[in-house]
Every structure is written in C-alpha cells, then in structure tokens.
Amino acid sequence: MLANFFVPILADGWRFIALFAGAAFLGALTGAAWLFWPLMILTLWSIYFFRDPPRGVPQDDGILIAPADGLVQMIVDAVPPAELGLGNEALTRVSIFLSIFDVHINRAPCAASVDVVAYRPGKFLNAAADKASDENERMAIALRRPDGRVIGCVQIAGWVARRIVCYIKPGQAVAAGERFGHIRFGSRTDLYLPPGARLLVAPGQRMIGGETVMAELDPVAAAPRAAIEF
C-alpha cells in the first residue's frame, strides 16, 4: 500500500515543487490566506504532475508499446517529419494527447538504437489540433530496431507545454519501456508505425506509457508476452 501511495517523483520536478511550497510557506508566515491556499494547491498538483511510477513493460520483440500516458487523440496516415529520415510516403501516425493530469514521462516503444534526435522550434498551438504535428515545437526521435525497421517518435509541445526534455542521444541503445524524456506541462506524443504493422488501439482509448501494447510488427509470429518492471 505504501509503495502505491509514495510514487517516485521526477528529479526535474523538485525545483517546481520547492518553488511553490516555499511561496506557500511565505504566504502562511505573512497570514495571507488568499495567497497560501492557491500556492498549496499548486504544490500538491506539482507533486502529482511530476510523478514517475514504475511500469510493467511487456517483453516481446514483435510489439510496440505506448510511448506516453494519455488519450489516443487521432490515428491518421501522414508523412513523417523530414528530420526523422523515414521518407516521403505516408505512415500510420498515432497521436497521444497528454493532459496536465497525465504522467508526462516518455518511454521507448521498443528496444532499439537511436538513429536521430532532432529538435525543431515552432509554435505552441493546442496539442490536440492536427496541425500541431507540423507547426508546433517538437523533438523528433528515430529508433532503429535490430531487424532494421525504424520507428518514429515525436515529442510535441502544446499551448501550456513550453519545455521538451530528451535524455537520449544518437548512437545510444535503449530498452523497451526505457524513459527517454518528458514534456512540461501538457503535450502530445506521435508514434509513426512502420509498414505492415497491425494497429491494436483506437481513438479515444487511454494509453499507459510503457505498458499498453499499441501495435504488432509481425502479427503471425507474435510470441506470448511477459512483463518486467522498469
């Protein structure tokens, strides 16, 4: 029960928690209740927002798992961002919208080596809008699997989010479900599926980053799934 209650906090979040908590403390010292209670609510919300719960990651080389928590906003065929190097043919793009109440850690959808990490400045439109994929600030990541197939994953800032953080670099190896970044505060993550993948999710479905199986790469050869905590 204690393990479920005391969820780890993302290291990047402690400064925001300390800032709001310190301001709330000053409000309490000065007797300014109108200042104390809003800041206390912000402190508690920051603790909730920056939570970093462990996840049971499915161990199956033939699947792609959700790179983020949130709601599947849309599934469309779209040409990937040029910086991913995936060509000019349209691929299935699954867009996951992260509200300010979702866990904002991004996780690798499969075991792979990092081919590309490319930042592109842009606008801060509503992340739920279709044009956010093209016009908003983003971080594009291309992951090359051992079988040679490349998976595109794009972190997209929203109108509230103003900071994209990526932990990985080209040439680095990542495990399925490994944390590779986060976005502050409210955002979107796009996943581009390779040709032949079978989609297993639908618009309106809620994703659990690092756990929800989003697609099968080789449906016929898919093996039984186990899971480990990551």
N, C-alpha and C positions, 0 to 999 in steps of 0.2 A: 504493500500500500504506500509506503514511504517513497519507494522508487517511482511510483506513478505520480506522486504529488510533487516531489522535488525534481523537476525536469531540468537537465543541464541548460545553461544559458550561453549563447554565442558570445565569444570573447569581445567581438566588436560592439556588442550591445551594452557592456557595463558602463561605458562613459555616458551614454544617454540616460541610463538608469540613475547613475550617480548625479548627473546634472539636474534631473527632475526632482530626485529625492532631496538634494541639497537645497534647491529653491523652495521646496515644500517645507523643509526644516526652518528656513529663514522666515517663511510666512507664518509658521507656528510661533516662532520667537517674538515676532512683532505683533502677534494677535490678529493678523489679517486672515480671518476665516475665508473670506471671498477669494483669497489667493491660495490658501493652503489646500482646500479640498479639490479644486481643479488640478493642481500640481500633483496631489497624491494620486488622483485618478490616472494622470499621465504616467506616473511612476509605475503603478500596477500594470497599466497597459503595456509599457515598455518591457517589463519583465515577461509578460505574456507574448508579446510580439517577437522577442529575441530568443524564445525557447528553441532548443536544439535536441529534440527527442531522438533516441536511437531507433533504428528501423530494422525489421527482419527482412533482409534482402534475398529475393529468390535466386538460387544458384542454378542457372540454366543458360548455357551459351546461345540458345536459339531464340531468346526473347529480348524485348526492350522494355525496361521498366520506367515508370514515371520520373521525369527529372525534377518535378516540383509538386508540392501540395497545391490544391486549388480546384477550380471548376473547368472542365473542358468547355471553352467558350465557342470554338468553331473548329470544324475539320474541312479543309478545302485543298484543292490541287493548286499549288503555287510554285513559281520559280524561286529557288533559294537565293538568299543574298549572295552577290558575286564573290564576296570575300571568303565564303566557305569553299569555293572551288568545286562545287558539285555540278557545274554545267548549266545549260540554259533550258533544260527540259523540266516541266512541272513535276513536282513530287508531292506526295500527301503530306500536308502540314497540319499538325495537331497543336492548337493554341490553348495553353492552360493559363487561366486568369487567377492571380493571387490577390485576394483582398487583404486589407490591413489586419484581418484576424487569422490569416493562414500562416503556417510555418514558412519562412522565406529562405530556407536553405535549398540550394540546387544540388542535385545528385546525378552522377553519371548514369546514363540509361543502360550501359553495358560495359564490359571490360574492353579496354582499347588503349591505343597510344594517341596522344594529342598531336594532330596534324597542324591545326590552325587555331590561334586565339587572336581575334581581330576586333579592335574597338572602333566604333563609328559614332561620332557625335550626331545629335539630331534634336528633334522637338520632344516635348513632353505632353503629347496628346493622351487622351483616355486610353489606357492599355487594352480595354475591351474592344476598341474600334479596329476594324480590319486594316486600315491604312497605317496603324501603329507599327506593323511589321516592316514597312518601308520607310516611314518618316521619323520614327522615334529614335532616341539614343539607344544603342544596342551593343552587345558583346557577342560576336559570332564564334562558335567553337565547333571545329570539325574533329570527330573522333574516328580513328581508323581501327576497325576490328582486326583480329588475327587472320580472318578469312579475306581481308582486303576491302570489304564493304565499308563505306564511310557514312557515319551518322551525323547529321547536322543538328546542333542545339544552340538556340539563340536566347540570350537574356535581354529583355526589353524593358526599358524604364517606362513609367506611366506618369500621369499628371501629378501624383503625390510622390512617387519614387524619384529621387534625384541622385542616386548613387548606386552604380553597379559595381560589385566586387567579385573578382575572379581570382581563384587561388592557383590555377594551373598554368603551365607554360608549354609551348611546342616541344615535342620530344619526350614529354613525361608520360609514364604509364599510369592509368587509373583503373581501379577495380569497379565492378558493377556496384552501384549504390554509394560510391565514394563521394564525399562532399567536394564540389568544385567551385562554389561561390554562393553569394546571396545578393539580394536586392533590397534596398531601403526606399520607401515604405509602401508597398502595393505595386504590383507589376505584372509582367506576363513572361512566360517561357514557351518558346516554339520548338517543337520537335519535328524534324524532317525525316520521314521514313524512306529507306532505300526501295528500289523497285522490287516487287514480288512479296513484300511484307504483308502479312494479314493483320488488319486493324482489329483490336478487340475492345475498343471503347467507343462511346458515342457522346455527342454534345449534351451537356447538362449533367454528365457523370462527374462525381467528385474523385479526385486523384489523391493518393497518399505517396509522396515522394519517396523513392527507394523501395516501395513495396508493390504498388499496383502494376500489374502486367498490362502494357499498352498494346503490344504487337508481338506476333510470332514471325521470325525471319524465315524459318523453314518449317511450315506447319506440319508436314508429313513426318518429319524427323524429330519433332519436338520431344524432349525427354521429360520424365517425371520431375517435378520441381521440389527442391529442398530450400530451406531458408536459413541464413545465419544473421546474427545481429551485427550491425555496422554503425 
